[in-house]
Amino acid sequence: MSAAPGRGAVARTLGRLSWGVADQGVSSAKNFLLGVFVATTLGAQSLGALGLVLVTYAIVLQAARGLATDPLMVRCSGVERDTWRAATAAASATALLVGVLGAAACLAGGLVLMAEVSGEGGTAFVALSMCLPALALQDSWRYAFFAAGEGGKACLNDAVWGIGLLVLLPAGAPLGLDGIGWAIVAFGLSAGIAAVFGSWQAGVLPDLRLVPQWWREQRDLGVRFLGENITLGVGQQVTSLVVALVSGLGALGAVRGAQMLIGPVASLLMGIAQVAVPETVRSLAGGRTALERLCRALSAGLAGLALLWGLTIFLILPHGAGQVLLGEVWPGAHLLLPAVVLSATAGCLHVGPSAGLRALGRADLTLRMQVLVTTLYAVLGTAGAATAGALGMVWGTAAAAGLGAVAWWLALHHAVRRAQFVNEDPSEPVERELDGRVA
């Protein structure tokens, strides 16, 4: 009689994970659409500028997640509806504020680039500055829905964004708006439509008055998650900038092209990752065995699928499909594919232990691990870029991803040995360790 509830729990977990994958698939398809549009209509230089912009956009999103939605997922997954609504109003407002601050920084940087270095790169950053508040707010709704176990709403919201982008991208040409600036504005404007729709879906409005209280209550996790996420984003930015400086925006465009081809793996990885923390939080009720089993399944399943996709693109794309998708970017991207596939596979191995540590509330360990792994990425990726341009960068980051996987799993093993779980000893008080406090 006990097997059925177990199967039911597994089915519910798989259902929530599936919504995460579906949502990220829609999100990645949208990003792929933007990249293909830029590659085929504007060329390698513009695709390189887009790559820099997307890395910067990712840094701002990582900052917003660290302060807003990462603590929301750890502490408000599966809570009562009223509690979730109040927390979501505060978290979404926090994300919006981070987007505004990021926009100001991007505007200043874009104006400097336009005047001193690169007109096209500067235009891209100025365009991004107009979009960041909407982009950060839309992202916060997605994670709020996953914390509530409502991945279908997140998927629908991203679908609205994708449809808006599909309509807006070609609409610029008749108006003479066909450069990299318009591509990014269309990206942000369609995200703004989805952000408004997300507020309607949630029945919640961002409330800036709640930001100070949210900061006080979540500061212990938020500061560490912020440090972790920013470290990751800055490390990626450093290697991208070195490639651009050493080999030019065209080489960076080739890197972006290769990353686009491995996009389904990245989509799957991010889709699982955005649902993994709420699921590992729920698995804590089953004790250390359930937590470790879920973490192993997440990493092993993702890594296996990454290798399978890598084999698929090696067999299919040389027969003309790569040229159709990327145009003039394809020859350079093709050379980088082996290292990009290996890097993505090793990166999949990070997902399980990262989610497990966050579920345990070990933001101290996740911060240390992210600093270590990002240092590996920055040092090995930058050394490779300085030595051999784009090819050296991707092989350096592949090596860093492999070493990082080993480090993440050692950290999880250490944390699990020290943690207390509710079902370890029925004679003991029900408690588990979170952030060094007993909850």
ChimeraX attribute file (.defattr): number of C-alpha atoms within 10 A of each C-alpha:
attribute: neighborCount
match mode: 1-to-1
recipient: residues
	/A:1	5
	/A:2	6
	/A:3	8
	/A:4	9
	/A:5	10
	/A:6	11
	/A:7	11
	/A:8	11
	/A:9	13
	/A:10	12
	/A:11	12
	/A:12	13
	/A:13	19
	/A:14	13
	/A:15	15
	/A:16	22
	/A:17	24
	/A:18	18
	/A:19	22
	/A:20	29
	/A:21	23
	/A:22	22
	/A:23	28
	/A:24	25
	/A:25	24
	/A:26	21
	/A:27	21
	/A:28	23
	/A:29	19
	/A:30	21
	/A:31	18
	/A:32	18
	/A:33	17
	/A:34	21
	/A:35	23
	/A:36	20
	/A:37	19
	/A:38	25
	/A:39	26
	/A:40	16
	/A:41	15
	/A:42	14
	/A:43	18
	/A:44	25
	/A:45	22
	/A:46	24
	/A:47	30
	/A:48	26
	/A:49	25
	/A:50	29
	/A:51	22
	/A:52	24
	/A:53	23
	/A:54	19
	/A:55	18
	/A:56	20
	/A:57	24
	/A:58	20
	/A:59	22
	/A:60	27
	/A:61	25
	/A:62	26
	/A:63	28
	/A:64	31
	/A:65	28
	/A:66	23
	/A:67	26
	/A:68	32
	/A:69	31
	/A:70	29
	/A:71	26
	/A:72	29
	/A:73	26
	/A:74	21
	/A:75	19
	/A:76	22
	/A:77	21
	/A:78	18
	/A:79	12
	/A:80	10
	/A:81	11
	/A:82	9
	/A:83	11
	/A:84	21
	/A:85	19
	/A:86	15
	/A:87	23
	/A:88	28
	/A:89	24
	/A:90	27
	/A:91	32
	/A:92	32
	/A:93	25
	/A:94	28
	/A:95	32
	/A:96	26
	/A:97	19
	/A:98	23
	/A:99	26
	/A:100	19
	/A:101	14
	/A:102	24
	/A:103	23
	/A:104	15
	/A:105	14
	/A:106	25
	/A:107	20
	/A:108	14
	/A:109	16
	/A:110	25
	/A:111	18
	/A:112	16
	/A:113	19
	/A:114	17
	/A:115	10
	/A:116	10
	/A:117	12
	/A:118	15
	/A:119	14
	/A:120	18
	/A:121	25
	/A:122	25
	/A:123	22
	/A:124	29
	/A:125	32
	/A:126	26
	/A:127	25
	/A:128	28
	/A:129	27
	/A:130	20
	/A:131	25
	/A:132	28
	/A:133	25
	/A:134	22
	/A:135	25
	/A:136	32
	/A:137	29
	/A:138	28
	/A:139	24
	/A:140	27
	/A:141	29
	/A:142	25
	/A:143	27
	/A:144	30
	/A:145	23
	/A:146	29
	/A:147	27
	/A:148	20
	/A:149	22
	/A:150	16
	/A:151	25
	/A:152	18
	/A:153	20
	/A:154	26
	/A:155	23
	/A:156	19
	/A:157	26
	/A:158	28
	/A:159	19
	/A:160	19
	/A:161	25
	/A:162	24
	/A:163	13
	/A:164	21
	/A:165	26
	/A:166	17
	/A:167	12
	/A:168	18
	/A:169	22
	/A:170	16
	/A:171	15
	/A:172	16
	/A:173	12
	/A:174	8
	/A:175	8
	/A:176	9
	/A:177	14
	/A:178	17
	/A:179	17
	/A:180	24
	/A:181	21
	/A:182	21
	/A:183	24
	/A:184	26
	/A:185	22
	/A:186	24
	/A:187	25
	/A:188	26
	/A:189	20
	/A:190	24
	/A:191	28
	/A:192	22
	/A:193	17
	/A:194	27
	/A:195	26
	/A:196	16
	/A:197	18
	/A:198	27
	/A:199	17
	/A:200	11
	/A:201	15
	/A:202	15
	/A:203	10
	/A:204	18
	/A:205	17
	/A:206	20
	/A:207	16
	/A:208	18
	/A:209	12
	/A:210	17
	/A:211	20
	/A:212	11
	/A:213	12
	/A:214	22
	/A:215	18
	/A:216	10
	/A:217	12
	/A:218	16
	/A:219	15
	/A:220	15
	/A:221	24
	/A:222	25
	/A:223	19
	/A:224	20
	/A:225	28
	/A:226	22
	/A:227	20
	/A:228	24
	/A:229	27
	/A:230	24
	/A:231	22
	/A:232	23
	/A:233	20
	/A:234	18
	/A:235	22
	/A:236	22
	/A:237	20
	/A:238	17
	/A:239	27
	/A:240	26
	/A:241	17
	/A:242	22
	/A:243	27
	/A:244	21
	/A:245	15
	/A:246	16
	/A:247	16
	/A:248	16
	/A:249	24
	/A:250	21
	/A:251	25
	/A:252	32
	/A:253	30
	/A:254	29
	/A:255	28
	/A:256	25
	/A:257	32
	/A:258	27
	/A:259	21
	/A:260	22
	/A:261	24
	/A:262	18
	/A:263	19
	/A:264	20
	/A:265	26
	/A:266	22
	/A:267	21
	/A:268	22
	/A:269	28
	/A:270	21
	/A:271	23
	/A:272	28
	/A:273	24
	/A:274	23
	/A:275	25
	/A:276	28
	/A:277	26
	/A:278	30
	/A:279	29
	/A:280	24
	/A:281	23
	/A:282	16
	/A:283	22
	/A:284	21
	/A:285	13
	/A:286	13
	/A:287	17
	/A:288	19
	/A:289	12
	/A:290	14
	/A:291	24
	/A:292	20
	/A:293	12
	/A:294	20
	/A:295	26
	/A:296	17
	/A:297	13
	/A:298	23
	/A:299	24
	/A:300	18
	/A:301	12
	/A:302	26
	/A:303	23
	/A:304	14
	/A:305	17
	/A:306	26
	/A:307	16
	/A:308	14
	/A:309	19
	/A:310	22
	/A:311	13
	/A:312	11
	/A:313	16
	/A:314	14
	/A:315	10
	/A:316	11
	/A:317	16
	/A:318	13
	/A:319	10
	/A:320	10
	/A:321	13
	/A:322	21
	/A:323	15
	/A:324	13
	/A:325	19
	/A:326	24
	/A:327	17
	/A:328	16
	/A:329	25
	/A:330	24
	/A:331	16
	/A:332	19
	/A:333	25
	/A:334	19
	/A:335	15
	/A:336	22
	/A:337	22
	/A:338	16
	/A:339	20
	/A:340	24
	/A:341	26
	/A:342	22
	/A:343	21
	/A:344	25
	/A:345	28
	/A:346	25
	/A:347	24
	/A:348	29
	/A:349	28
	/A:350	26
	/A:351	27
	/A:352	29
	/A:353	27
	/A:354	26
	/A:355	28
	/A:356	30
	/A:357	26
	/A:358	27
	/A:359	24
	/A:360	24
	/A:361	23
	/A:362	21
	/A:363	25
	/A:364	18
	/A:365	21
	/A:366	25
	/A:367	20
	/A:368	15
	/A:369	18
	/A:370	22
	/A:371	19
	/A:372	18
	/A:373	23
	/A:374	26
	/A:375	18
	/A:376	20
	/A:377	27
	/A:378	25
	/A:379	19
	/A:380	22
	/A:381	32
	/A:382	27
	/A:383	18
	/A:384	22
	/A:385	27
	/A:386	18
	/A:387	13
	/A:388	16
	/A:389	22
	/A:390	32
	/A:391	23
	/A:392	21
	/A:393	29
	/A:394	30
	/A:395	22
	/A:396	24
	/A:397	30
	/A:398	25
	/A:399	18
	/A:400	24
	/A:401	25
	/A:402	20
	/A:403	16
	/A:404	24
	/A:405	21
	/A:406	13
	/A:407	17
	/A:408	23
	/A:409	21
	/A:410	12
	/A:411	17
	/A:412	23
	/A:413	14
	/A:414	12
	/A:415	17
	/A:416	18
	/A:417	9
	/A:418	9
	/A:419	16
	/A:420	20
	/A:421	18
	/A:422	17
	/A:423	17
	/A:424	13
	/A:425	10
	/A:426	8
	/A:427	7
	/A:428	9
	/A:429	9
	/A:430	14
	/A:431	15
	/A:432	18
	/A:433	16
	/A:434	16
	/A:435	15
	/A:436	11
	/A:437	9
	/A:438	10
	/A:439	9
